[in-house]
Amino acid sequence: MMMVRSAYDKKKDDIHFEYWQRCRYLPEDKLIALLDHDNFKLSLEAAASLQLRGGSKIIRLAQMDSFSNRYKRRALAAFILGQIKLNTKEEKISLKILYDLALNDQSAIVRSYAVSSLGHRCEKAKKKYADTLLSLAQSTVLDKSVMVRVSTAFALSVFKNRASIPLLIKLLKDTHSEVKNWAAFAVNVNNYDTPEIRNCFVLLLDEKNFEARFEAIIGLAKRQDKRVTQILIHELSQERIYDEMVEVTAYLGDVSLLPTLYQVKDKFGTFKELNTSIKVLEHLKSKL
């Protein structure tokens, strides 16, 4: 009943763990030296360790590196400034740096990290920088880089503000599936609901990208949009099903799903989400 991780995903996790093990006990100077390593993923793990340790020296280094002529150092600087602990003065300076990098840097990876880091800073500061992010997103939703548009969707997910909806609708109509996936996630996590959002979700039901399609199915079911009923029946008839899809049948409230849920019960046995959904739909059916 759980998502099966691919061999590729497992390999990525193993590599990440290897780099984490390599960096976790290194002294600060060794970690700083790794920022220039040819392997960017290793450099990023070193940056994560420096970010976690914090301190004025690392903050000043990241602020200076944001003006480096090497794009990787600017990207790592943007990453570090996203979640490192800052005092009021340091935060004011860092926010300006991140905003400028997100809007003006020539490197897409730098712009992407800067947008994500602004999202993290907004989240850490209890969303007080939401207006800043909304202002930035007016430009970054149109960025030519997929990475930047994905980061924009992520950043818009960290706070709830209905002014985000027009921006997220643009991202839901993006040409790239990963952008649409993150935009759908942002819509769902903040429970936005408009007719246009639902129509965008209906279009996502034909996406080849499973994650984007998954968000659309869950979103439509929770909004009680019965255009998703036949898709749910199809998904719940597969050899591998997902607990969340079983769970949202109760939200959808379409009693025509009961035969499919009974088949799920016969095939997989009982479990909490299934029992709840069957109970809800049987109760609804008894009132018809």
Summary of the structure (lengths in Angstrom):
residues: 288
radius of gyration: 22.2
end to end distance: 31.6
largest distance: 70.8
contacts: 927
relative contact order: 0.06
helix: 74%
strand: 0%
